[in-house]
Amino acid sequence: MTGHKILEILKDFVIEYNFPLEKNYTFFTNNTNKIKPGSVFVCIKGTYFDGHDFIKTALEFKAALIIADNAKKLKFDYPYILVKDTKQAYALLNYAYYNINFDDFNFIGVTGTNGKTTVISLIHYILTNSNKNSSLLSTVGIKLNDELLYEPYNTTPGVDEIAKILGLSKKRSIKNICLEVSSHAIDQKRIYKIPFSIAILTNITRDHLDYHKDFNEYKETKLSLFKQLKKNGHGIINLDCINLDEVPLDKKNIITYGFNKVSDYVISDVEYNNSQMSFVITEPNGIENKIHTHLIGEYNAQNLTAAFIALKLLNVDNEAIRHGFLTFPGVPGRFQLVENTKDIEYKVYIDFAHTPDALEKVLKSAKKITKGRVILVFGAGGAADIGKRKIMGEIASKYSDLIVITDDDPKNDDPDEIIEHILEGIDKEKTYIVIRNRRTAIKAAVSFASRDDIVIIAGRGHEKFQLYENGKKIPFNDYDVAYDIVQKFRKVMKR
């Protein structure tokens, strides 16, 4: 791409520049590790690092052009462009680099504190099985139809990754793009300019207050997704959790759902056990849809209903949706039954619940499906909202019979301090134990389990590594560890 073309793309953002306009520039990156000769390095200020501090490194790695928005950190003795906002500039350059035309796609976005992954995965699964090509960008995987490309680091990939995936989707004639959208992604402009046909808001409860200055800012960031809807787009809102007056969208573009009887799509008659659930979705025209699924819990009835509405808007017929709900295998780490406990007296489930609201919903569901005790294994992540740790301790005490407190992902925080914060909320009259080693904690919880008990291992879900200080990563997947522990107990029992 020539310098002239770069200026044309960034014309509304450029403050000043000095670089060869006739020269061809080969690649755009915000990561010095990806620089190759001829690259353009875009300086982006992140949560922990500022790209402007790596300009010298970028030049040493043969970057041909620097794009920055902090004039104080530019020395102006190398090729540069000073712009108003490098995040927006980086998005536009990547869209151009991969030749992205948004009119080639149909974007479906899901945001919310909890339920995002389940809803977007359901939509993608049923679109794919209905022969409507779909790409999925979610916490648990980047997929082109059924092909898993990789598991991402972030809930929503960076804008450079999104542009690349859109390019691959176009080559395969995939029009539907199913995108899980985090508040970080919105704030950091990873979805800048993307025009959504459908945007879903599942709920908004406390989370990420380590990143957002307060809950109101977090909520406003989530709600701002609706500002990126097309004029004829649809916002799908959970009326059980959201006040419509706060949604920045004309009411004619909103479709509501929930247990609330004034919702457009009303949920009723929920029944479930430890392996299946049924409920009814009543449409605005009065048609009742009996839904059968292996997902359980009232919160999953809400998730399924949000997906139901989106799929109808995408012209999937009711029977195909209902069949898809029945066959959907679930999302790894979302109330996932550890398979080798299916035929024994107690059950072990893995769940990603790492917020107070999610933990409460999971434990309530567990209470409902067991005649025995609820045994909980959980901790809290480091480099995250400190205030929610005590609250999660309170919820654990309220809905669990036996609690095993352990490490989650401490990152650079003191693991003992994290546990102390949790203990502030624990009812000391409840039975609880602290075991820092997560494998030992899971083993203890399983050893405590007896007939009709449920063990919930919460907080990490599908994740494959525990994260400790200085970037240390330890291979650890809750499902695999629990499965291995249960297998060993089963072998001992057979002797």
C-alpha positions as MATLAB code, in Angstrom:
seq = 'MTGHKILEILKDFVIEYNFPLEKNYTFFTNNTNKIKPGSVFVCIKGTYFDGHDFIKTALEFKAALIIADNAKKLKFDYPYILVKDTKQAYALLNYAYYNINFDDFNFIGVTGTNGKTTVISLIHYILTNSNKNSSLLSTVGIKLNDELLYEPYNTTPGVDEIAKILGLSKKRSIKNICLEVSSHAIDQKRIYKIPFSIAILTNITRDHLDYHKDFNEYKETKLSLFKQLKKNGHGIINLDCINLDEVPLDKKNIITYGFNKVSDYVISDVEYNNSQMSFVITEPNGIENKIHTHLIGEYNAQNLTAAFIALKLLNVDNEAIRHGFLTFPGVPGRFQLVENTKDIEYKVYIDFAHTPDALEKVLKSAKKITKGRVILVFGAGGAADIGKRKIMGEIASKYSDLIVITDDDPKNDDPDEIIEHILEGIDKEKTYIVIRNRRTAIKAAVSFASRDDIVIIAGRGHEKFQLYENGKKIPFNDYDVAYDIVQKFRKVMKR';
ca = [
       0.000    0.000    0.000;
       1.458    3.363   -0.981;
       1.859    6.339    1.310;
      -0.702    8.191   -0.790;
      -3.241    5.443   -0.112;
      -2.515    5.486    3.625;
      -3.177    9.228    3.751;
      -6.387    8.775    1.789;
      -7.624    6.150    4.276;
      -6.699    8.272    7.293;
      -7.697   11.652    5.845;
     -10.126   12.478    8.681;
      -7.568   11.628   11.374;
      -4.245   13.048   10.180;
      -2.815   16.006   12.126;
       0.575   16.151   10.409;
       2.990   13.830    8.621;
       6.436   13.488    7.119;
       7.157   10.268    5.215;
       7.736    9.091    1.604;
       4.348    9.069   -0.150;
       5.512    7.045   -3.178;
       6.888    4.215   -1.101;
       5.012    0.907   -0.674;
       4.307   -0.247    2.867;
       3.886   -3.979    3.322;
       2.204   -4.633    6.664;
       0.471   -2.923    9.597;
       1.010   -3.966   13.199;
       0.846   -2.697   16.780;
       3.175   -5.459   17.996;
       6.931   -4.999   17.634;
       7.373   -8.784   17.534;
       5.497   -8.886   14.218;
       7.461   -6.147   12.482;
       9.218   -7.011    9.258;
      11.031   -4.689    6.830;
       8.561   -2.268    5.259;
       6.061   -2.545    8.120;
       4.032    0.300    9.561;
       4.103    0.361   13.361;
       0.977    1.850   14.936;
       1.467    3.053   18.522;
      -1.497    2.099   20.677;
      -1.804    2.837   24.371;
      -3.160   -0.252   26.122;
      -4.065   -1.135   29.696;
      -0.544   -2.074   30.732;
       1.742   -0.896   27.917;
       1.965    2.128   25.641;
       3.089    1.439   22.075;
       4.681    4.894   21.959;
       7.301    3.596   24.390;
       8.404    1.029   21.790;
       9.061    3.366   18.864;
      12.826    2.923   19.173;
      12.436   -0.869   19.163;
      10.148   -0.688   16.137;
      12.737    1.328   14.207;
      15.485   -1.102   15.206;
      13.317   -3.887   13.771;
      13.168   -1.949   10.448;
       9.693   -0.440   10.696;
       9.344    1.910    7.718;
       6.724    4.227    9.217;
       5.465    5.175   12.685;
       1.850    6.190   13.289;
       1.234    7.843   16.668;
      -1.295   10.014   18.479;
       0.972   11.279   21.279;
       3.090   14.113   19.901;
       5.124   14.308   23.113;
       6.572   10.853   22.445;
       7.410   11.489   18.769;
      10.920   12.772   17.923;
      10.012   13.696   14.318;
      13.383   12.531   12.951;
      11.958    9.379   11.319;
       9.000    8.769    8.964;
       5.790    9.407   10.894;
       2.114   10.278   10.807;
       0.554   12.011   13.792;
      -3.166   11.179   14.011;
      -6.058   11.990   16.342;
      -6.673    8.386   17.418;
      -4.389    5.447   16.613;
      -6.983    2.825   17.578;
      -9.394    4.100   14.954;
      -6.574    4.557   12.449;
      -5.358    1.004   13.039;
      -8.857   -0.359   12.410;
      -9.264    1.521    9.126;
      -5.817    0.468    7.888;
      -6.493   -3.196    8.636;
      -9.875   -3.117    6.921;
      -8.173   -1.648    3.864;
      -5.210   -4.071    4.024;
      -7.564   -7.076    3.923;
      -9.878   -5.372    1.413;
     -12.890   -5.517    3.728;
     -16.228   -4.183    2.537;
     -18.780   -4.390    5.364;
     -21.591   -4.750    2.816;
     -20.293   -8.257    2.103;
     -21.288   -9.413    5.589;
     -24.155   -9.709    8.018;
     -22.907   -8.985   11.551;
     -24.547  -10.459   14.651;
     -23.116   -9.202   17.951;
     -23.778  -10.355   21.509;
     -22.679   -8.459   24.603;
     -23.521   -8.685   28.307;
     -21.803   -9.682   31.523;
     -22.835  -13.336   31.296;
     -24.279  -15.587   28.606;
     -22.487  -14.061   25.610;
     -20.574  -17.185   24.615;
     -23.574  -19.496   24.891;
     -25.869  -17.222   22.870;
     -23.427  -16.542   20.029;
     -22.342  -20.198   19.896;
     -25.983  -21.298   19.614;
     -26.609  -18.875   16.754;
     -23.483  -19.988   14.902;
     -24.212  -23.701   15.469;
     -27.756  -23.519   14.094;
     -26.818  -21.262   11.159;
     -24.089  -23.715   10.185;
     -26.413  -26.696   10.527;
     -29.054  -24.882    8.474;
     -26.602  -24.473    5.568;
     -26.279  -20.743    6.205;
     -22.527  -20.151    6.223;
     -21.276  -18.589    9.432;
     -18.040  -17.499   11.084;
     -17.757  -17.462   14.873;
     -15.504  -15.154   16.880;
     -15.922  -16.034   20.548;
     -14.124  -16.718   23.809;
     -13.946  -20.449   23.142;
     -13.014  -20.459   19.484;
     -12.587  -18.808   16.103;
     -14.483  -20.883   13.545;
     -15.259  -20.789    9.844;
     -18.414  -22.891    9.765;
     -17.365  -26.111   11.573;
     -13.625  -25.574   11.207;
     -11.883  -24.409   14.368;
      -9.027  -22.108   13.402;
      -7.741  -21.413   16.910;
      -8.717  -20.495   20.461;
      -8.258  -16.765   21.053;
      -6.547  -14.975   23.916;
      -9.312  -12.375   24.267;
     -13.108  -12.646   24.230;
     -13.103  -10.416   21.155;
      -9.973  -10.560   18.962;
      -7.986   -7.470   18.070;
      -9.150   -5.493   15.060;
      -6.249   -6.860   12.988;
      -7.392  -10.430   13.711;
     -11.019   -9.546   13.005;
     -10.067   -8.045    9.641;
      -8.027  -11.124    8.762;
     -10.906  -13.460    9.693;
     -13.315  -11.359    7.640;
     -10.931  -11.731    4.700;
     -10.880  -15.524    5.127;
     -14.671  -15.549    5.479;
     -15.091  -13.651    2.232;
     -12.884  -16.164    0.383;
     -15.204  -18.940    1.581;
     -18.381  -16.998    0.751;
     -19.340  -16.749    4.426;
     -21.731  -13.867    4.963;
     -22.899  -14.292    8.587;
     -20.350  -13.134   11.173;
     -21.221  -14.115   14.757;
     -19.232  -11.923   17.121;
     -18.992  -12.066   20.920;
     -18.384   -8.503   22.065;
     -16.708   -7.589   25.350;
     -16.761   -4.161   26.977;
     -12.983   -4.024   26.486;
     -13.451   -4.577   22.749;
     -15.954   -1.737   22.502;
     -13.818    0.657   24.543;
     -10.619   -0.252   22.695;
     -12.349    0.144   19.304;
     -11.704   -3.452   18.235;
     -15.126   -3.408   16.537;
     -14.798    0.142   15.210;
     -17.182    0.932   12.338;
     -18.664   -2.597   12.201;
     -22.371   -2.225   11.301;
     -24.458   -4.811   13.151;
     -27.725   -6.148   11.781;
     -28.506   -7.756   15.131;
     -27.150   -6.787   18.558;
     -28.087   -8.737   21.679;
     -27.704   -7.626   25.296;
     -28.012  -10.552   27.717;
     -27.608   -8.726   31.051;
     -25.417   -6.207   32.849;
     -24.082   -7.003   36.311;
     -20.885   -6.184   38.162;
     -17.662   -7.038   36.307;
     -14.422   -5.487   35.025;
     -14.394   -2.644   37.546;
     -10.617   -2.984   37.503;
     -10.775   -1.626   33.942;
     -13.814    0.665   33.965;
     -13.800    3.466   36.518;
     -17.237    2.498   37.876;
     -20.297    0.386   37.119;
     -22.040    3.189   35.256;
     -19.144    3.519   32.809;
     -19.119   -0.265   32.308;
     -22.870   -0.247   31.619;
     -22.663    2.702   29.231;
     -19.871    0.963   27.319;
     -21.972   -2.179   26.912;
     -25.022   -0.198   25.816;
     -22.990    1.723   23.241;
     -22.929   -1.406   21.062;
     -26.432   -0.430   19.922;
     -25.050    2.776   18.428;
     -23.415    0.547   15.802;
     -26.684   -1.000   14.639;
     -27.745   -0.444   11.053;
     -30.787    1.781   10.608;
     -32.975   -1.255   10.012;
     -31.143   -3.405   12.549;
     -32.645   -5.050   15.620;
     -31.603   -4.796   19.251;
     -32.600   -7.862   21.280;
     -32.906   -7.028   24.991;
     -33.392   -9.185   28.099;
     -36.273   -7.373   29.785;
     -35.664   -9.265   33.040;
     -32.322   -7.479   33.419;
     -32.351   -4.270   31.372;
     -34.253   -1.002   31.685;
     -35.303   -0.085   28.128;
     -35.107    3.620   28.905;
     -31.319    3.231   29.159;
     -30.936    1.628   25.735;
     -29.729    4.150   23.099;
     -32.063    2.810   20.416;
     -35.438    3.690   18.961;
     -38.087    1.460   20.546;
     -39.255    0.289   17.105;
     -35.866   -1.380   16.640;
     -36.026   -3.249   19.972;
     -37.286   -6.794   20.536;
     -37.561   -7.913   24.152;
     -37.538  -11.303   25.820;
     -37.702  -12.716   29.316;
     -39.895  -14.136   32.052;
     -41.454  -10.667   32.263;
     -44.978  -11.052   30.865;
     -44.780   -7.790   28.893;
     -41.793   -9.074   26.880;
     -42.280   -9.616   23.154;
     -41.055  -13.197   23.607;
     -42.184  -14.634   26.947;
     -40.454  -17.553   28.709;
     -42.597  -19.881   30.835;
     -43.040  -23.416   32.196;
     -39.346  -24.099   32.838;
     -38.582  -27.611   34.065;
     -35.167  -29.222   34.341;
     -33.077  -31.919   35.974;
     -29.339  -32.578   35.868;
     -29.287  -33.453   32.167;
     -32.100  -31.705   30.312;
     -34.565  -28.833   30.356;
     -37.853  -27.931   28.730;
     -39.644  -24.599   28.573;
     -42.017  -22.593   26.393;
     -41.273  -19.510   24.278;
     -44.432  -17.585   23.411;
     -44.045  -15.328   20.374;
     -45.752  -11.920   19.945;
     -48.374  -13.567   17.701;
     -49.258  -16.071   20.427;
     -47.483  -19.083   18.898;
     -46.042  -21.301   21.635;
     -42.764  -23.128   21.038;
     -41.940  -26.046   23.334;
     -38.165  -26.126   23.672;
     -36.118  -29.163   24.719;
     -32.401  -28.806   25.429;
     -29.490  -30.280   27.349;
     -28.646  -26.822   28.696;
     -30.148  -26.275   32.134;
     -31.063  -23.335   34.355;
     -33.403  -20.365   34.010;
     -30.483  -18.259   32.754;
     -30.005  -20.698   29.874;
     -33.712  -20.436   29.040;
     -33.007  -16.712   28.615;
     -29.913  -17.431   26.501;
     -31.815  -19.823   24.254;
     -34.651  -17.343   23.795;
     -32.245  -14.584   22.737;
     -30.763  -16.975   20.154;
     -34.283  -18.013   19.062;
     -35.212  -14.416   18.214;
     -31.961  -13.770   16.336;
     -32.311  -16.954   14.307;
     -35.880  -16.078   13.324;
     -34.624  -12.690   12.124;
     -32.026  -14.617   10.097;
     -34.833  -16.587    8.420;
     -34.243  -19.920   10.119;
     -37.566  -21.723   10.597;
     -38.869  -22.656   14.036;
     -38.460  -26.395   13.576;
     -34.798  -26.064   12.594;
     -34.199  -23.844   15.640;
     -35.907  -26.275   18.014;
     -33.962  -29.210   16.556;
     -30.718  -27.251   16.890;
     -31.471  -26.450   20.532;
     -31.948  -30.159   21.196;
     -28.734  -31.263   19.479;
     -26.505  -28.363   20.565;
     -23.616  -29.983   22.481;
     -23.074  -27.012   24.768;
     -20.088  -24.749   25.266;
     -16.947  -26.098   26.957;
     -16.792  -24.984   30.573;
     -20.394  -23.736   30.771;
     -22.194  -25.952   33.297;
     -20.377  -28.810   31.606;
     -20.886  -32.250   33.123;
     -17.657  -34.167   33.628;
     -18.519  -37.148   31.465;
     -17.275  -39.932   33.707;
     -19.644  -38.827   36.495;
     -22.701  -39.375   34.296;
     -23.213  -42.928   35.593;
     -22.135  -42.593   39.231;
     -23.894  -41.378   42.365;
     -22.522  -37.833   42.395;
     -21.996  -35.344   39.569;
     -19.173  -32.922   38.799;
     -19.711  -29.802   36.679;
     -17.280  -27.223   35.277;
     -18.482  -23.641   34.915;
     -16.869  -20.377   33.858;
     -18.763  -18.429   36.552;
     -16.293  -15.747   37.633;
     -18.696  -12.933   38.483;
     -21.082  -12.706   41.451;
     -24.168  -12.901   39.219;
     -22.934  -15.910   37.249;
     -21.866  -17.769   40.399;
     -25.250  -17.171   42.019;
     -27.141  -18.435   38.973;
     -25.030  -21.573   38.668;
     -25.332  -22.421   42.352;
     -29.090  -21.825   42.343;
     -29.430  -24.195   39.394;
     -27.267  -26.772   41.164;
     -29.453  -26.522   44.269;
     -32.532  -27.179   42.190;
     -31.279  -30.370   40.529;
     -29.758  -32.179   43.486;
     -31.181  -33.963   46.491;
     -27.773  -33.853   48.135;
     -25.205  -31.175   48.879;
     -23.657  -28.538   46.651;
     -19.867  -28.670   46.975;
     -18.145  -25.641   45.461;
     -14.536  -25.208   44.350;
     -13.712  -21.616   43.442;
     -11.302  -18.717   43.755;
     -11.014  -15.288   42.151;
      -8.806  -13.924   39.408;
      -5.958  -11.497   39.915;
      -5.608   -8.184   38.069;
      -9.382   -7.889   38.304;
     -12.132   -6.225   40.307;
     -11.085   -6.665   43.958;
     -14.530   -5.729   45.285;
     -16.287   -8.731   43.769;
     -14.178  -11.229   45.757;
     -16.003  -10.640   49.048;
     -19.359  -10.685   47.264;
     -18.544  -14.041   45.692;
     -17.622  -15.348   49.144;
     -21.029  -14.281   50.414;
     -22.779  -15.979   47.494;
     -20.735  -19.156   47.970;
     -21.806  -19.265   51.624;
     -25.466  -18.663   50.796;
     -25.865  -21.363   48.157;
     -23.178  -23.977   48.928;
     -23.033  -26.627   51.616;
     -19.274  -27.163   51.477;
     -16.771  -24.689   50.054;
     -13.214  -25.303   48.874;
     -11.428  -21.990   48.245;
      -8.446  -22.201   45.923;
      -6.311  -20.339   43.378;
      -7.938  -19.204   40.150;
      -5.596  -17.099   37.981;
      -3.708  -14.918   40.489;
      -1.592  -13.277   37.796;
       0.541  -10.585   39.492;
      -1.685  -10.320   42.568;
      -0.774  -12.012   45.850;
      -2.754  -15.322   45.890;
      -3.013  -15.268   49.690;
      -4.427  -11.744   49.594;
      -7.043  -12.806   47.016;
      -8.147  -15.614   49.322;
      -8.265  -13.222   52.283;
     -10.635  -11.000   50.290;
     -12.887  -14.003   49.566;
     -12.819  -15.059   53.213;
     -14.206  -11.643   54.199;
     -17.479  -12.748   52.641;
     -17.502  -16.358   53.838;
     -19.957  -17.271   56.603;
     -17.622  -18.795   59.181;
     -20.407  -21.072   60.397;
     -20.395  -22.785   57.014;
     -18.067  -25.690   56.261;
     -15.151  -24.397   54.223;
     -11.498  -25.154   53.607;
      -8.667  -23.292   51.874;
      -6.414  -25.330   49.570;
      -4.202  -23.130   47.398;
      -3.218  -25.877   44.935;
      -6.160  -26.135   42.540;
      -5.611  -29.801   41.626;
      -5.514  -30.764   45.305;
      -8.622  -28.625   45.916;
     -10.550  -30.416   43.170;
      -9.369  -33.791   44.479;
     -10.553  -32.878   47.972;
     -13.960  -31.736   46.720;
     -14.483  -34.948   44.757;
     -13.391  -37.040   47.756;
     -15.999  -35.245   49.902;
     -18.805  -36.032   47.421;
     -21.307  -38.756   48.218;
     -24.642  -39.929   46.855;
     -26.721  -37.191   45.140;
     -24.104  -34.470   45.720;
     -23.030  -32.019   43.032;
     -19.500  -30.649   42.799;
     -19.246  -27.288   41.011;
     -15.754  -26.258   39.885;
     -16.178  -22.573   39.074;
     -14.243  -19.668   37.644;
     -12.034  -20.931   34.840;
     -14.311  -22.959   32.564;
     -12.640  -23.824   29.265;
      -9.306  -22.138   30.043;
      -6.190  -24.254   29.575;
      -3.598  -22.416   31.662;
      -3.361  -20.968   35.150;
      -1.716  -17.563   35.115;
       0.770  -16.515   37.787;
       3.124  -13.586   38.321;
       5.577  -12.418   35.664;
       3.559  -14.118   32.921;
       4.102  -17.644   34.260;
       1.621  -20.074   32.658;
       0.900  -23.520   34.069;
      -1.045  -25.987   31.874;
      -4.312  -26.579   33.707;
      -7.815  -27.357   32.456;
     -10.491  -27.890   35.098;
     -12.370  -30.467   33.026;
      -9.297  -32.588   32.270;
      -8.091  -32.450   35.867;
     -11.513  -33.341   37.279;
     -11.947  -36.177   34.780;
      -8.557  -37.638   35.711;
      -9.276  -37.400   39.447;
     -12.694  -39.038   39.092;
     -11.178  -41.857   36.995;
      -8.663  -42.607   39.721;
     -11.382  -42.679   42.377;
     -13.478  -44.991   40.206;
     -10.587  -47.435   39.853;
     -10.079  -47.495   43.617;
     -13.807  -48.112   44.165;
     -13.732  -51.142   41.838;
     -11.018  -52.908   43.811;
];
